[in-house]
Amino acid sequence: MPFRPILLILPAMFMAAVPASAQQEIKAPFGMQWGEPTARIKQVVTKAKAKVVEERSAGQREVLVVTGIVQEGLKRTLFYFSEGGLNEVELQYDREEWDDTKVAAWVATIKREADKKYGPGRLFADENGNENGLRHTLKAWMWPQNFVSLRLVHYTAQKGNDKMRRVSLHYCGQ
């Protein structure tokens, strides 16, 4: 039985290595709950004086596209449903008046805040490319937890004078 005390110490060591702030649970935004039906989300959207601008299928899921949710820089929100229940919320941001440097600093701030709440994020995409005159960059981080995750995605694309960029947060209930 000499190993028994070690078995009791190991979990304590691992718990101590994780900052208390990393223990925050990733929840669906806007006070919603995973699994809520489409009708309930539509009620919340209407009550917030936002507008469903599109309803469509995306593979095995249904999507509600919403505009008018008041949050700085938020352009639109996509609510994804599987088997009738909410399982992802995608917040799409753009700050058109900002240059690339300001947007990159803003993304870094979002990442730092998520790191504080949920522990260190994991970089899962880091790509640069130039294909047929289209230059693009993708950086994405993930904070996984039991059955849920948060993903931060920063994407830019430019061809000639045409430029597109998107910063999005994906709250996923798996």
C-alpha positions in Angstrom: 0.0 0.0 0.0 2.9 2.5 -0.3 1.4 3.9 -3.5 -1.9 5.0 -1.9 -0.6 8.3 -0.5 0.8 9.2 -3.9 -2.5 8.6 -5.6 -4.1 11.0 -3.2 -1.5 13.7 -3.8 -1.5 13.5 -7.6 -5.0 14.9 -8.1 -4.2 17.7 -5.8 -1.1 18.5 -7.7 -3.0 18.7 -11.0 -5.7 20.8 -9.5 -3.2 23.3 -8.1 -1.5 23.6 -11.5 -4.8 24.9 -13.1 -5.6 28.5 -12.2 -8.9 29.0 -10.4 -10.0 31.3 -13.3 -9.6 28.3 -15.7 -12.5 26.6 -13.8 -15.1 28.9 -15.4 -17.6 27.0 -17.4 -18.2 28.0 -21.1 -21.9 28.7 -21.4 -24.1 29.7 -24.3 -24.1 33.5 -24.8 -27.0 35.8 -24.0 -28.2 33.7 -21.1 -29.4 30.9 -23.4 -29.1 27.2 -22.7 -27.8 24.4 -24.9 -30.7 22.4 -26.4 -33.2 25.3 -26.4 -35.7 24.9 -29.2 -35.7 27.3 -32.2 -39.0 28.9 -31.1 -37.5 29.9 -27.8 -34.5 31.5 -29.5 -36.8 33.4 -31.8 -38.7 34.7 -28.8 -35.5 35.9 -27.1 -34.3 37.5 -30.4 -37.7 39.3 -30.9 -37.7 40.5 -27.2 -34.2 42.0 -27.7 -35.6 43.9 -30.7 -33.2 42.0 -33.1 -34.3 40.5 -36.3 -34.1 37.0 -37.9 -33.0 37.8 -41.4 -32.5 34.2 -42.7 -33.5 30.7 -41.8 -31.8 27.8 -43.7 -30.4 24.3 -43.5 -26.7 23.7 -43.2 -26.1 20.0 -43.7 -27.8 18.2 -40.7 -28.4 21.5 -38.9 -30.8 24.4 -39.1 -29.5 28.0 -38.9 -31.1 31.2 -37.8 -29.2 34.3 -39.0 -29.9 37.3 -36.7 -28.9 41.0 -37.0 -29.5 43.8 -34.5 -28.2 42.3 -31.3 -26.6 45.3 -29.6 -22.9 44.6 -28.9 -20.0 46.7 -30.2 -18.7 45.5 -33.5 -21.2 42.6 -33.8 -22.5 42.3 -37.3 -24.6 39.2 -37.1 -25.2 36.1 -35.0 -25.8 32.6 -36.3 -27.7 30.2 -34.1 -27.3 26.5 -35.1 -29.7 23.8 -34.2 -29.3 20.0 -34.3 -32.4 17.8 -33.7 -34.4 20.9 -32.8 -32.0 22.1 -30.0 -29.4 24.9 -29.9 -25.9 23.5 -30.2 -23.8 26.4 -31.5 -23.8 30.2 -31.5 -21.5 32.1 -33.8 -20.9 35.8 -33.2 -19.5 37.5 -36.3 -17.7 40.8 -35.7 -16.3 43.5 -38.0 -14.9 46.9 -37.2 -14.8 48.4 -40.6 -13.2 51.7 -39.5 -10.2 49.9 -37.9 -7.0 49.0 -39.7 -5.5 45.5 -39.6 -3.2 46.5 -36.7 -6.1 47.6 -34.5 -8.1 44.4 -35.4 -5.1 42.2 -34.5 -4.7 43.9 -31.2 -8.4 43.5 -30.5 -8.2 39.8 -31.3 -5.3 39.5 -28.9 -7.4 41.1 -26.2 -10.3 38.7 -26.8 -7.8 35.8 -26.6 -6.2 37.1 -23.4 -9.7 37.4 -21.8 -10.7 33.9 -22.8 -7.3 32.6 -21.5 -8.1 34.2 -18.1 -11.5 32.7 -17.9 -11.0 29.2 -19.4 -7.3 28.6 -19.3 -4.7 28.7 -22.1 -6.3 28.4 -25.5 -4.9 26.0 -28.1 -3.9 27.3 -31.5 -5.6 25.0 -34.0 -5.2 26.9 -37.3 -2.4 29.1 -38.5 -2.4 29.5 -42.2 -1.2 32.0 -44.8 -1.7 31.6 -48.5 -1.6 33.3 -51.9 -3.6 31.5 -54.5 -4.6 33.1 -57.9 -3.9 36.6 -56.4 -6.1 35.9 -53.3 -4.0 36.4 -50.2 -5.5 35.0 -47.0 -4.7 34.5 -43.4 -6.4 32.3 -40.8 -5.7 32.1 -37.1 -7.9 30.2 -34.8 -7.8 29.2 -31.1 -9.9 26.8 -29.1 -10.8 26.4 -25.4 -12.3 22.9 -25.0 -14.2 21.8 -21.9 -16.4 18.8 -21.2 -19.0 18.7 -24.0 -18.5 22.4 -24.9 -15.9 24.6 -26.5 -15.2 28.2 -27.4 -13.4 29.0 -30.7 -11.9 32.4 -31.7 -11.3 32.7 -35.5 -9.6 35.6 -37.2 -9.7 35.4 -41.0 -8.7 37.9 -43.7 -8.7 37.7 -47.5 -7.6 40.3 -50.1 -7.6 40.3 -53.9 -6.5 43.6 -55.4 -8.4 46.4 -53.6 -11.1 44.0 -52.4 -10.6 43.0 -48.8 -12.7 40.9 -46.4 -12.0 40.1 -42.8 -14.0 38.4 -40.1 -13.5 37.9 -36.4 -15.8 35.3 -34.9 -16.5 33.6 -31.6 -18.1 30.1 -31.8 -19.7 28.8 -28.6 -20.3 25.1 -29.2 -22.3 22.7 -27.2 -21.4 19.3 -28.5 
